[in-house]
Amino acid sequence: MSIGFGVFLFVVGAILAFAVNVTLDWIALSTVGWILMAAGVITVIIGVVLMARRRQSVSTTRSAVDPASGEQVTRRENLSDPL
């Protein structure tokens, strides 16, 4: 979701910076466009970092025989890899 929002911010900022030729006394739309483009790039970078961090995990499978019943017991654990 954050990657899509970052692209959206970048596109809106590019439209304001390069395509809108409106002059307002109280705000510079080209400056707002550049700020939105920078925010979009930062949002995309943060989204990619968080997505890469979320995908790192450790998977452990242990098999043993239960001494009481003689059945084979399999235990699976999925843990996130802390950074």
HTML snippet that shows the backbone in 3Dmol.js (N, CA, C, O; Angstrom):
<script src="https://3Dmol.org/build/3Dmol-min.js"></script>
<div id="view" style="width:600px;height:400px;position:relative"></div>
<script>
const pdb = `
ATOM      1  N   MET A   1       0.821  -1.193   0.000  1.00  0.00           N
ATOM      2  CA  MET A   1       0.000   0.000   0.000  1.00  0.00           C
ATOM      3  C   MET A   1       0.864   1.257   0.000  1.00  0.00           C
ATOM      4  O   MET A   1       0.538   2.230  -0.679  1.00  0.00           O
ATOM      5  N   SER A   2       1.955   1.247   0.748  1.00  0.00           N
ATOM      6  CA  SER A   2       2.785   2.446   0.838  1.00  0.00           C
ATOM      7  C   SER A   2       3.521   2.717  -0.475  1.00  0.00           C
ATOM      8  O   SER A   2       3.797   3.870  -0.804  1.00  0.00           O
ATOM      9  N   ILE A   3       3.839   1.665  -1.220  1.00  0.00           N
ATOM     10  CA  ILE A   3       4.514   1.874  -2.501  1.00  0.00           C
ATOM     11  C   ILE A   3       3.556   2.557  -3.482  1.00  0.00           C
ATOM     12  O   ILE A   3       3.950   3.476  -4.201  1.00  0.00           O
ATOM     13  N   GLY A   4       2.335   2.117  -3.509  1.00  0.00           N
ATOM     14  CA  GLY A   4       1.341   2.743  -4.385  1.00  0.00           C
ATOM     15  C   GLY A   4       1.066   4.184  -3.992  1.00  0.00           C
ATOM     16  O   GLY A   4       0.927   5.048  -4.857  1.00  0.00           O
ATOM     17  N   PHE A   5       0.987   4.451  -2.689  1.00  0.00           N
ATOM     18  CA  PHE A   5       0.769   5.821  -2.231  1.00  0.00           C
ATOM     19  C   PHE A   5       1.963   6.706  -2.565  1.00  0.00           C
ATOM     20  O   PHE A   5       1.792   7.876  -2.907  1.00  0.00           O
ATOM     21  N   GLY A   6       3.173   6.154  -2.469  1.00  0.00           N
ATOM     22  CA  GLY A   6       4.365   6.912  -2.837  1.00  0.00           C
ATOM     23  C   GLY A   6       4.380   7.270  -4.311  1.00  0.00           C
ATOM     24  O   GLY A   6       4.746   8.385  -4.681  1.00  0.00           O
ATOM     25  N   VAL A   7       3.982   6.320  -5.159  1.00  0.00           N
ATOM     26  CA  VAL A   7       3.889   6.603  -6.600  1.00  0.00           C
ATOM     27  C   VAL A   7       2.833   7.661  -6.857  1.00  0.00           C
ATOM     28  O   VAL A   7       3.034   8.547  -7.687  1.00  0.00           O
ATOM     29  N   PHE A   8       1.706   7.582  -6.154  1.00  0.00           N
ATOM     30  CA  PHE A   8       0.644   8.583  -6.293  1.00  0.00           C
ATOM     31  C   PHE A   8       1.159   9.976  -5.920  1.00  0.00           C
ATOM     32  O   PHE A   8       0.921  10.942  -6.644  1.00  0.00           O
ATOM     33  N   LEU A   9       1.867  10.077  -4.785  1.00  0.00           N
ATOM     34  CA  LEU A   9       2.420  11.373  -4.383  1.00  0.00           C
ATOM     35  C   LEU A   9       3.398  11.905  -5.419  1.00  0.00           C
ATOM     36  O   LEU A   9       3.397  13.097  -5.725  1.00  0.00           O
ATOM     37  N   PHE A  10       4.233  11.024  -5.959  1.00  0.00           N
ATOM     38  CA  PHE A  10       5.204  11.442  -6.958  1.00  0.00           C
ATOM     39  C   PHE A  10       4.513  11.966  -8.211  1.00  0.00           C
ATOM     40  O   PHE A  10       4.912  12.993  -8.759  1.00  0.00           O
ATOM     41  N   VAL A  11       3.477  11.263  -8.666  1.00  0.00           N
ATOM     42  CA  VAL A  11       2.765  11.679  -9.887  1.00  0.00           C
ATOM     43  C   VAL A  11       2.061  13.014  -9.678  1.00  0.00           C
ATOM     44  O   VAL A  11       2.140  13.897 -10.532  1.00  0.00           O
ATOM     45  N   VAL A  12       1.376  13.166  -8.555  1.00  0.00           N
ATOM     46  CA  VAL A  12       0.694  14.439  -8.282  1.00  0.00           C
ATOM     47  C   VAL A  12       1.718  15.573  -8.173  1.00  0.00           C
ATOM     48  O   VAL A  12       1.487  16.676  -8.668  1.00  0.00           O
ATOM     49  N   GLY A  13       2.846  15.294  -7.524  1.00  0.00           N
ATOM     50  CA  GLY A  13       3.893  16.311  -7.423  1.00  0.00           C
ATOM     51  C   GLY A  13       4.475  16.684  -8.774  1.00  0.00           C
ATOM     52  O   GLY A  13       4.755  17.856  -9.028  1.00  0.00           O
ATOM     53  N   ALA A  14       4.664  15.688  -9.655  1.00  0.00           N
ATOM     54  CA  ALA A  14       5.187  15.976 -10.990  1.00  0.00           C
ATOM     55  C   ALA A  14       4.189  16.800 -11.796  1.00  0.00           C
ATOM     56  O   ALA A  14       4.583  17.694 -12.545  1.00  0.00           O
ATOM     57  N   ILE A  15       2.925  16.508 -11.648  1.00  0.00           N
ATOM     58  CA  ILE A  15       1.904  17.301 -12.356  1.00  0.00           C
ATOM     59  C   ILE A  15       1.931  18.747 -11.866  1.00  0.00           C
ATOM     60  O   ILE A  15       1.882  19.679 -12.667  1.00  0.00           O
ATOM     61  N   LEU A  16       2.010  18.931 -10.540  1.00  0.00           N
ATOM     62  CA  LEU A  16       2.050  20.297 -10.012  1.00  0.00           C
ATOM     63  C   LEU A  16       3.338  21.025 -10.390  1.00  0.00           C
ATOM     64  O   LEU A  16       3.318  22.229 -10.645  1.00  0.00           O
ATOM     65  N   ALA A  17       4.452  20.303 -10.426  1.00  0.00           N
ATOM     66  CA  ALA A  17       5.735  20.959 -10.698  1.00  0.00           C
ATOM     67  C   ALA A  17       5.926  21.286 -12.172  1.00  0.00           C
ATOM     68  O   ALA A  17       6.505  22.320 -12.506  1.00  0.00           O
ATOM     69  N   PHE A  18       5.446  20.415 -13.060  1.00  0.00           N
ATOM     70  CA  PHE A  18       5.779  20.579 -14.476  1.00  0.00           C
ATOM     71  C   PHE A  18       4.597  20.929 -15.383  1.00  0.00           C
ATOM     72  O   PHE A  18       4.806  21.521 -16.442  1.00  0.00           O
ATOM     73  N   ALA A  19       3.379  20.586 -15.007  1.00  0.00           N
ATOM     74  CA  ALA A  19       2.264  20.741 -15.943  1.00  0.00           C
ATOM     75  C   ALA A  19       1.305  21.872 -15.602  1.00  0.00           C
ATOM     76  O   ALA A  19       0.569  22.332 -16.475  1.00  0.00           O
ATOM     77  N   VAL A  20       1.298  22.321 -14.380  1.00  0.00           N
ATOM     78  CA  VAL A  20       0.355  23.366 -13.977  1.00  0.00           C
ATOM     79  C   VAL A  20       1.041  24.720 -14.117  1.00  0.00           C
ATOM     80  O   VAL A  20       2.106  24.952 -13.544  1.00  0.00           O
ATOM     81  N   ASN A  21       0.424  25.602 -14.880  1.00  0.00           N
ATOM     82  CA  ASN A  21       0.964  26.943 -15.105  1.00  0.00           C
ATOM     83  C   ASN A  21       0.065  28.002 -14.475  1.00  0.00           C
ATOM     84  O   ASN A  21      -0.308  28.978 -15.125  1.00  0.00           O
ATOM     85  N   VAL A  22      -0.275  27.804 -13.218  1.00  0.00           N
ATOM     86  CA  VAL A  22      -1.125  28.745 -12.501  1.00  0.00           C
ATOM     87  C   VAL A  22      -0.258  29.478 -11.487  1.00  0.00           C
ATOM     88  O   VAL A  22       0.521  28.857 -10.764  1.00  0.00           O
ATOM     89  N   THR A  23      -0.391  30.782 -11.436  1.00  0.00           N
ATOM     90  CA  THR A  23       0.366  31.587 -10.484  1.00  0.00           C
ATOM     91  C   THR A  23      -0.568  32.053  -9.379  1.00  0.00           C
ATOM     92  O   THR A  23      -1.577  32.710  -9.634  1.00  0.00           O
ATOM     93  N   LEU A  24      -0.217  31.706  -8.164  1.00  0.00           N
ATOM     94  CA  LEU A  24      -0.969  32.150  -6.998  1.00  0.00           C
ATOM     95  C   LEU A  24      -0.050  32.982  -6.124  1.00  0.00           C
ATOM     96  O   LEU A  24       1.141  32.691  -6.011  1.00  0.00           O
ATOM     97  N   ASP A  25      -0.608  34.031  -5.498  1.00  0.00           N
ATOM     98  CA  ASP A  25       0.205  34.907  -4.671  1.00  0.00           C
ATOM     99  C   ASP A  25       0.596  34.257  -3.347  1.00  0.00           C
ATOM    100  O   ASP A  25       1.667  34.551  -2.815  1.00  0.00           O
ATOM    101  N   TRP A  26      -0.228  33.404  -2.819  1.00  0.00           N
ATOM    102  CA  TRP A  26      -0.019  32.870  -1.477  1.00  0.00           C
ATOM    103  C   TRP A  26       0.683  31.516  -1.444  1.00  0.00           C
ATOM    104  O   TRP A  26       1.034  31.050  -0.360  1.00  0.00           O
ATOM    105  N   ILE A  27       0.906  30.858  -2.603  1.00  0.00           N
ATOM    106  CA  ILE A  27       1.581  29.556  -2.614  1.00  0.00           C
ATOM    107  C   ILE A  27       2.243  29.343  -3.969  1.00  0.00           C
ATOM    108  O   ILE A  27       1.715  29.751  -5.004  1.00  0.00           O
ATOM    109  N   ALA A  28       3.387  28.710  -3.949  1.00  0.00           N
ATOM    110  CA  ALA A  28       4.083  28.360  -5.187  1.00  0.00           C
ATOM    111  C   ALA A  28       3.804  26.881  -5.472  1.00  0.00           C
ATOM    112  O   ALA A  28       4.315  25.999  -4.781  1.00  0.00           O
ATOM    113  N   LEU A  29       3.000  26.626  -6.481  1.00  0.00           N
ATOM    114  CA  LEU A  29       2.598  25.254  -6.768  1.00  0.00           C
ATOM    115  C   LEU A  29       3.762  24.389  -7.242  1.00  0.00           C
ATOM    116  O   LEU A  29       3.760  23.178  -7.018  1.00  0.00           O
ATOM    117  N   SER A  30       4.736  24.980  -7.881  1.00  0.00           N
ATOM    118  CA  SER A  30       5.888  24.179  -8.307  1.00  0.00           C
ATOM    119  C   SER A  30       6.692  23.695  -7.102  1.00  0.00           C
ATOM    120  O   SER A  30       7.211  22.579  -7.113  1.00  0.00           O
ATOM    121  N   THR A  31       6.797  24.526  -6.063  1.00  0.00           N
ATOM    122  CA  THR A  31       7.486  24.103  -4.842  1.00  0.00           C
ATOM    123  C   THR A  31       6.718  22.999  -4.136  1.00  0.00           C
ATOM    124  O   THR A  31       7.315  22.047  -3.634  1.00  0.00           O
ATOM    125  N   VAL A  32       5.403  23.121  -4.094  1.00  0.00           N
ATOM    126  CA  VAL A  32       4.572  22.065  -3.516  1.00  0.00           C
ATOM    127  C   VAL A  32       4.748  20.773  -4.314  1.00  0.00           C
ATOM    128  O   VAL A  32       4.798  19.688  -3.735  1.00  0.00           O
ATOM    129  N   GLY A  33       4.839  20.885  -5.619  1.00  0.00           N
ATOM    130  CA  GLY A  33       5.058  19.713  -6.460  1.00  0.00           C
ATOM    131  C   GLY A  33       6.379  19.027  -6.158  1.00  0.00           C
ATOM    132  O   GLY A  33       6.434  17.801  -6.062  1.00  0.00           O
ATOM    133  N   TRP A  34       7.445  19.807  -6.008  1.00  0.00           N
ATOM    134  CA  TRP A  34       8.751  19.217  -5.682  1.00  0.00           C
ATOM    135  C   TRP A  34       8.731  18.547  -4.312  1.00  0.00           C
ATOM    136  O   TRP A  34       9.330  17.488  -4.124  1.00  0.00           O
ATOM    137  N   ILE A  35       8.042  19.166  -3.360  1.00  0.00           N
ATOM    138  CA  ILE A  35       7.929  18.569  -2.020  1.00  0.00           C
ATOM    139  C   ILE A  35       7.159  17.258  -2.086  1.00  0.00           C
ATOM    140  O   ILE A  35       7.549  16.283  -1.443  1.00  0.00           O
ATOM    141  N   LEU A  36       6.076  17.216  -2.847  1.00  0.00           N
ATOM    142  CA  LEU A  36       5.302  15.981  -2.981  1.00  0.00           C
ATOM    143  C   LEU A  36       6.102  14.893  -3.697  1.00  0.00           C
ATOM    144  O   LEU A  36       5.996  13.716  -3.350  1.00  0.00           O
ATOM    145  N   MET A  37       6.896  15.276  -4.685  1.00  0.00           N
ATOM    146  CA  MET A  37       7.731  14.288  -5.368  1.00  0.00           C
ATOM    147  C   MET A  37       8.773  13.704  -4.408  1.00  0.00           C
ATOM    148  O   MET A  37       9.025  12.499  -4.428  1.00  0.00           O
ATOM    149  N   ALA A  38       9.371  14.537  -3.582  1.00  0.00           N
ATOM    150  CA  ALA A  38      10.351  14.036  -2.599  1.00  0.00           C
ATOM    151  C   ALA A  38       9.672  13.131  -1.577  1.00  0.00           C
ATOM    152  O   ALA A  38      10.217  12.092  -1.204  1.00  0.00           O
ATOM    153  N   ALA A  39       8.489  13.523  -1.125  1.00  0.00           N
ATOM    154  CA  ALA A  39       7.751  12.678  -0.175  1.00  0.00           C
ATOM    155  C   ALA A  39       7.377  11.346  -0.805  1.00  0.00           C
ATOM    156  O   ALA A  39       7.403  10.315  -0.133  1.00  0.00           O
ATOM    157  N   GLY A  40       7.032  11.355  -2.080  1.00  0.00           N
ATOM    158  CA  GLY A  40       6.711  10.112  -2.776  1.00  0.00           C
ATOM    159  C   GLY A  40       7.901   9.182  -2.874  1.00  0.00           C
ATOM    160  O   GLY A  40       7.762   7.975  -2.675  1.00  0.00           O
ATOM    161  N   VAL A  41       9.074   9.726  -3.177  1.00  0.00           N
ATOM    162  CA  VAL A  41      10.287   8.900  -3.258  1.00  0.00           C
ATOM    163  C   VAL A  41      10.623   8.313  -1.894  1.00  0.00           C
ATOM    164  O   VAL A  41      10.962   7.134  -1.794  1.00  0.00           O
ATOM    165  N   ILE A  42      10.532   9.120  -0.847  1.00  0.00           N
ATOM    166  CA  ILE A  42      10.821   8.639   0.504  1.00  0.00           C
ATOM    167  C   ILE A  42       9.818   7.558   0.914  1.00  0.00           C
ATOM    168  O   ILE A  42      10.201   6.567   1.536  1.00  0.00           O
ATOM    169  N   THR A  43       8.548   7.739   0.574  1.00  0.00           N
ATOM    170  CA  THR A  43       7.527   6.747   0.905  1.00  0.00           C
ATOM    171  C   THR A  43       7.782   5.429   0.186  1.00  0.00           C
ATOM    172  O   THR A  43       7.620   4.364   0.782  1.00  0.00           O
ATOM    173  N   VAL A  44       8.175   5.480  -1.070  1.00  0.00           N
ATOM    174  CA  VAL A  44       8.478   4.254  -1.804  1.00  0.00           C
ATOM    175  C   VAL A  44       9.681   3.549  -1.193  1.00  0.00           C
ATOM    176  O   VAL A  44       9.670   2.326  -1.054  1.00  0.00           O
ATOM    177  N   ILE A  45      10.705   4.286  -0.831  1.00  0.00           N
ATOM    178  CA  ILE A  45      11.898   3.678  -0.220  1.00  0.00           C
ATOM    179  C   ILE A  45      11.546   3.013   1.103  1.00  0.00           C
ATOM    180  O   ILE A  45      11.975   1.889   1.362  1.00  0.00           O
ATOM    181  N   ILE A  46      10.775   3.689   1.937  1.00  0.00           N
ATOM    182  CA  ILE A  46      10.359   3.101   3.212  1.00  0.00           C
ATOM    183  C   ILE A  46       9.508   1.859   2.978  1.00  0.00           C
ATOM    184  O   ILE A  46       9.671   0.861   3.681  1.00  0.00           O
ATOM    185  N   GLY A  47       8.606   1.902   2.007  1.00  0.00           N
ATOM    186  CA  GLY A  47       7.771   0.743   1.704  1.00  0.00           C
ATOM    187  C   GLY A  47       8.579  -0.455   1.245  1.00  0.00           C
ATOM    188  O   GLY A  47       8.286  -1.585   1.636  1.00  0.00           O
ATOM    189  N   VAL A  48       9.595  -0.225   0.417  1.00  0.00           N
ATOM    190  CA  VAL A  48      10.437  -1.330  -0.058  1.00  0.00           C
ATOM    191  C   VAL A  48      11.248  -1.913   1.096  1.00  0.00           C
ATOM    192  O   VAL A  48      11.386  -3.132   1.196  1.00  0.00           O
ATOM    193  N   VAL A  49      11.784  -1.059   1.969  1.00  0.00           N
ATOM    194  CA  VAL A  49      12.556  -1.541   3.116  1.00  0.00           C
ATOM    195  C   VAL A  49      11.681  -2.364   4.051  1.00  0.00           C
ATOM    196  O   VAL A  49      12.096  -3.430   4.506  1.00  0.00           O
ATOM    197  N   LEU A  50      10.485  -1.887   4.340  1.00  0.00           N
ATOM    198  CA  LEU A  50       9.587  -2.631   5.230  1.00  0.00           C
ATOM    199  C   LEU A  50       9.139  -3.943   4.609  1.00  0.00           C
ATOM    200  O   LEU A  50       9.002  -4.942   5.315  1.00  0.00           O
ATOM    201  N   MET A  51       8.911  -3.959   3.317  1.00  0.00           N
ATOM    202  CA  MET A  51       8.501  -5.194   2.659  1.00  0.00           C
ATOM    203  C   MET A  51       9.645  -6.213   2.652  1.00  0.00           C
ATOM    204  O   MET A  51       9.408  -7.407   2.835  1.00  0.00           O
ATOM    205  N   ALA A  52      10.871  -5.754   2.442  1.00  0.00           N
ATOM    206  CA  ALA A  52      12.017  -6.665   2.457  1.00  0.00           C
ATOM    207  C   ALA A  52      12.253  -7.204   3.864  1.00  0.00           C
ATOM    208  O   ALA A  52      12.621  -8.366   4.034  1.00  0.00           O
ATOM    209  N   ARG A  53      12.047  -6.376   4.849  1.00  0.00           N
ATOM    210  CA  ARG A  53      12.237  -6.815   6.236  1.00  0.00           C
ATOM    211  C   ARG A  53      11.178  -7.825   6.640  1.00  0.00           C
ATOM    212  O   ARG A  53      11.474  -8.759   7.385  1.00  0.00           O
ATOM    213  N   ARG A  54       9.969  -7.662   6.173  1.00  0.00           N
ATOM    214  CA  ARG A  54       8.873  -8.553   6.517  1.00  0.00           C
ATOM    215  C   ARG A  54       9.069  -9.948   5.932  1.00  0.00           C
ATOM    216  O   ARG A  54       8.579 -10.927   6.494  1.00  0.00           O
ATOM    217  N   ARG A  55       9.772 -10.047   4.822  1.00  0.00           N
ATOM    218  CA  ARG A  55       9.936 -11.329   4.146  1.00  0.00           C
ATOM    219  C   ARG A  55      11.035 -12.192   4.761  1.00  0.00           C
ATOM    220  O   ARG A  55      11.111 -13.384   4.462  1.00  0.00           O
ATOM    221  N   GLN A  56      11.871 -11.632   5.597  1.00  0.00           N
ATOM    222  CA  GLN A  56      12.912 -12.414   6.234  1.00  0.00           C
ATOM    223  C   GLN A  56      12.306 -13.214   7.377  1.00  0.00           C
ATOM    224  O   GLN A  56      11.706 -12.643   8.288  1.00  0.00           O
ATOM    225  N   SER A  57      12.460 -14.529   7.333  1.00  0.00           N
ATOM    226  CA  SER A  57      11.911 -15.367   8.393  1.00  0.00           C
ATOM    227  C   SER A  57      12.770 -16.613   8.555  1.00  0.00           C
ATOM    228  O   SER A  57      13.563 -16.968   7.683  1.00  0.00           O
ATOM    229  N   VAL A  58      12.591 -17.255   9.680  1.00  0.00           N
ATOM    230  CA  VAL A  58      13.294 -18.493   9.989  1.00  0.00           C
ATOM    231  C   VAL A  58      12.254 -19.577  10.168  1.00  0.00           C
ATOM    232  O   VAL A  58      11.309 -19.418  10.941  1.00  0.00           O
ATOM    233  N   SER A  59      12.421 -20.668   9.462  1.00  0.00           N
ATOM    234  CA  SER A  59      11.489 -21.779   9.553  1.00  0.00           C
ATOM    235  C   SER A  59      12.224 -22.976  10.138  1.00  0.00           C
ATOM    236  O   SER A  59      13.272 -23.380   9.634  1.00  0.00           O
ATOM    237  N   THR A  60      11.667 -23.542  11.208  1.00  0.00           N
ATOM    238  CA  THR A  60      12.283 -24.676  11.886  1.00  0.00           C
ATOM    239  C   THR A  60      11.293 -25.824  11.935  1.00  0.00           C
ATOM    240  O   THR A  60      10.136 -25.637  12.311  1.00  0.00           O
ATOM    241  N   THR A  61      11.747 -27.018  11.555  1.00  0.00           N
ATOM    242  CA  THR A  61      10.922 -28.221  11.636  1.00  0.00           C
ATOM    243  C   THR A  61      11.660 -29.245  12.482  1.00  0.00           C
ATOM    244  O   THR A  61      12.823 -29.553  12.221  1.00  0.00           O
ATOM    245  N   ARG A  62      10.982 -29.773  13.496  1.00  0.00           N
ATOM    246  CA  ARG A  62      11.577 -30.776  14.369  1.00  0.00           C
ATOM    247  C   ARG A  62      10.688 -32.006  14.391  1.00  0.00           C
ATOM    248  O   ARG A  62       9.468 -31.900  14.516  1.00  0.00           O
ATOM    249  N   SER A  63      11.293 -33.154  14.273  1.00  0.00           N
ATOM    250  CA  SER A  63      10.560 -34.411  14.340  1.00  0.00           C
ATOM    251  C   SER A  63      11.114 -35.236  15.490  1.00  0.00           C
ATOM    252  O   SER A  63      12.325 -35.290  15.703  1.00  0.00           O
ATOM    253  N   ALA A  64      10.226 -35.871  16.220  1.00  0.00           N
ATOM    254  CA  ALA A  64      10.628 -36.730  17.336  1.00  0.00           C
ATOM    255  C   ALA A  64       9.566 -37.810  17.514  1.00  0.00           C
ATOM    256  O   ALA A  64       8.456 -37.702  16.991  1.00  0.00           O
ATOM    257  N   VAL A  65       9.922 -38.843  18.253  1.00  0.00           N
ATOM    258  CA  VAL A  65       8.986 -39.921  18.557  1.00  0.00           C
ATOM    259  C   VAL A  65       8.547 -39.762  20.001  1.00  0.00           C
ATOM    260  O   VAL A  65       9.361 -39.656  20.918  1.00  0.00           O
ATOM    261  N   ASP A  66       7.220 -39.748  20.174  1.00  0.00           N
ATOM    262  CA  ASP A  66       6.660 -39.631  21.518  1.00  0.00           C
ATOM    263  C   ASP A  66       6.910 -40.940  22.266  1.00  0.00           C
ATOM    264  O   ASP A  66       6.460 -41.995  21.818  1.00  0.00           O
ATOM    265  N   PRO A  67       7.623 -40.890  23.403  1.00  0.00           N
ATOM    266  CA  PRO A  67       7.948 -42.137  24.095  1.00  0.00           C
ATOM    267  C   PRO A  67       6.723 -42.839  24.693  1.00  0.00           C
ATOM    268  O   PRO A  67       6.734 -44.060  24.844  1.00  0.00           O
ATOM    269  N   ALA A  68       5.683 -42.099  25.029  1.00  0.00           N
ATOM    270  CA  ALA A  68       4.521 -42.712  25.661  1.00  0.00           C
ATOM    271  C   ALA A  68       3.671 -43.476  24.653  1.00  0.00           C
ATOM    272  O   ALA A  68       3.236 -44.594  24.928  1.00  0.00           O
ATOM    273  N   SER A  69       3.431 -42.877  23.484  1.00  0.00           N
ATOM    274  CA  SER A  69       2.534 -43.527  22.523  1.00  0.00           C
ATOM    275  C   SER A  69       3.273 -44.141  21.339  1.00  0.00           C
ATOM    276  O   SER A  69       2.693 -44.952  20.618  1.00  0.00           O
ATOM    277  N   GLY A  70       4.513 -43.786  21.123  1.00  0.00           N
ATOM    278  CA  GLY A  70       5.268 -44.317  19.999  1.00  0.00           C
ATOM    279  C   GLY A  70       4.964 -43.621  18.683  1.00  0.00           C
ATOM    280  O   GLY A  70       5.427 -44.070  17.634  1.00  0.00           O
ATOM    281  N   GLU A  71       4.192 -42.528  18.710  1.00  0.00           N
ATOM    282  CA  GLU A  71       3.847 -41.792  17.493  1.00  0.00           C
ATOM    283  C   GLU A  71       4.930 -40.772  17.170  1.00  0.00           C
ATOM    284  O   GLU A  71       5.602 -40.246  18.057  1.00  0.00           O
ATOM    285  N   GLN A  72       5.078 -40.511  15.888  1.00  0.00           N
ATOM    286  CA  GLN A  72       6.028 -39.487  15.456  1.00  0.00           C
ATOM    287  C   GLN A  72       5.345 -38.126  15.543  1.00  0.00           C
ATOM    288  O   GLN A  72       4.231 -37.942  15.052  1.00  0.00           O
ATOM    289  N   VAL A  73       6.030 -37.178  16.173  1.00  0.00           N
ATOM    290  CA  VAL A  73       5.496 -35.836  16.380  1.00  0.00           C
ATOM    291  C   VAL A  73       6.361 -34.867  15.575  1.00  0.00           C
ATOM    292  O   VAL A  73       7.588 -34.891  15.671  1.00  0.00           O
ATOM    293  N   THR A  74       5.709 -34.014  14.779  1.00  0.00           N
ATOM    294  CA  THR A  74       6.408 -33.007  13.991  1.00  0.00           C
ATOM    295  C   THR A  74       5.975 -31.634  14.476  1.00  0.00           C
ATOM    296  O   THR A  74       4.783 -31.350  14.589  1.00  0.00           O
ATOM    297  N   ARG A  75       6.951 -30.789  14.759  1.00  0.00           N
ATOM    298  CA  ARG A  75       6.671 -29.430  15.231  1.00  0.00           C
ATOM    299  C   ARG A  75       7.281 -28.444  14.242  1.00  0.00           C
ATOM    300  O   ARG A  75       8.463 -28.536  13.912  1.00  0.00           O
ATOM    301  N   ARG A  76       6.469 -27.503  13.774  1.00  0.00           N
ATOM    302  CA  ARG A  76       6.940 -26.474  12.842  1.00  0.00           C
ATOM    303  C   ARG A  76       6.809 -25.108  13.487  1.00  0.00           C
ATOM    304  O   ARG A  76       5.791 -24.796  14.105  1.00  0.00           O
ATOM    305  N   GLU A  77       7.855 -24.288  13.338  1.00  0.00           N
ATOM    306  CA  GLU A  77       7.846 -22.924  13.850  1.00  0.00           C
ATOM    307  C   GLU A  77       8.260 -21.969  12.757  1.00  0.00           C
ATOM    308  O   GLU A  77       9.221 -22.225  12.032  1.00  0.00           O
ATOM    309  N   ASN A  78       7.547 -20.877  12.634  1.00  0.00           N
ATOM    310  CA  ASN A  78       7.910 -19.803  11.704  1.00  0.00           C
ATOM    311  C   ASN A  78       8.135 -18.551  12.539  1.00  0.00           C
ATOM    312  O   ASN A  78       7.201 -18.020  13.140  1.00  0.00           O
ATOM    313  N   LEU A  79       9.365 -18.088  12.572  1.00  0.00           N
ATOM    314  CA  LEU A  79       9.715 -16.924  13.376  1.00  0.00           C
ATOM    315  C   LEU A  79      10.245 -15.825  12.473  1.00  0.00           C
ATOM    316  O   LEU A  79      10.927 -16.093  11.484  1.00  0.00           O
ATOM    317  N   SER A  80       9.927 -14.590  12.819  1.00  0.00           N
ATOM    318  CA  SER A  80      10.495 -13.465  12.077  1.00  0.00           C
ATOM    319  C   SER A  80      11.936 -13.283  12.498  1.00  0.00           C
ATOM    320  O   SER A  80      12.295 -13.525  13.650  1.00  0.00           O
ATOM    321  N   ASP A  81      12.749 -12.858  11.566  1.00  0.00           N
ATOM    322  CA  ASP A  81      14.155 -12.635  11.840  1.00  0.00           C
ATOM    323  C   ASP A  81      14.324 -11.228  12.370  1.00  0.00           C
ATOM    324  O   ASP A  81      14.196 -10.276  11.600  1.00  0.00           O
ATOM    325  N   PRO A  82      14.609 -11.051  13.663  1.00  0.00           N
ATOM    326  CA  PRO A  82      14.771  -9.693  14.197  1.00  0.00           C
ATOM    327  C   PRO A  82      16.069  -9.065  13.700  1.00  0.00           C
ATOM    328  O   PRO A  82      17.106  -9.724  13.610  1.00  0.00           O
ATOM    329  N   LEU A  83      15.986  -7.772  13.379  1.00  0.00           N
ATOM    330  CA  LEU A  83      17.185  -7.058  12.918  1.00  0.00           C
ATOM    331  C   LEU A  83      17.823  -6.279  14.011  1.00  0.00           C
ATOM    332  O   LEU A  83      18.840  -5.623  13.789  1.00  0.00           O
TER     333      LEU A  83
END
`;
const viewer = $3Dmol.createViewer("view");
viewer.addModel(pdb, "pdb");
viewer.setStyle({}, {cartoon: {color: "spectrum"}});
viewer.zoomTo();
viewer.render();
</script>
